[in-house]
Amino acid sequence: LLPELKQSFSIPIDLFYDVTLATLVEQNFGSAKGINDFICVELSNGIGCSICCNGKAVVGSNGTAGELGHTIVDISNSASRLCYCGKPGCVERFASFPELVKSISAALDDNVFSNIKRSPDKPEITAEDIRLAAENGDQLCRYYIRQVSSYLGAAIANAVMLLNPKLVVLYGHMLALGDYFLDQLKTSILENVDMKSNGKSLDIIVS
């Protein structure tokens, strides 16, 4: 695609994966203006990450740098089913939004008490359903939000320790899970970061 675009237009052109574009947007128009070292973390159906080091987007050898969702956070559970990428223990296997919904749905199927009610007219569980239940003290939803946050926090903290960013920018529809989720996630990140070095000046914000 790139040679064709360069031939068709008389302006400089670069191609990036969609997740990498988040870094460029935040750097030029958003929360990371004036910051040279930061990461953007997508919390959605998948878990993505884009990286800015020394003011430049890091793309890697073939453009896929920042595959946070397919880094390993748990190799201890041999009974765990494989991630769709073929490996065990991936972040996305434990902490993406579809996996959160699967966990809650399985608990409801086992008749675990929850304020979330499913019906033939509304079989799907939404982020709004989970948020409202968690805000009202629903133990089932809070349990799985804490579990998801612990895996996500460990993965993001690993990226922080490796890259030493000044800023972590969070975005994606999992943030619709609300303040309880966000508080648990921030706590988990900071618990897994070396506060003597990387954690001292680290900011964690929502895009």
Beta strands, then each sheet from edge to edge (+ up, - down):
strand 1: 38-43
strand 2: 47-53
strand 3: 56-58
strand 4: 167-171
strand 5: 203-206
sheet 1: 3+ 2- 1+ 4+ 5+
end
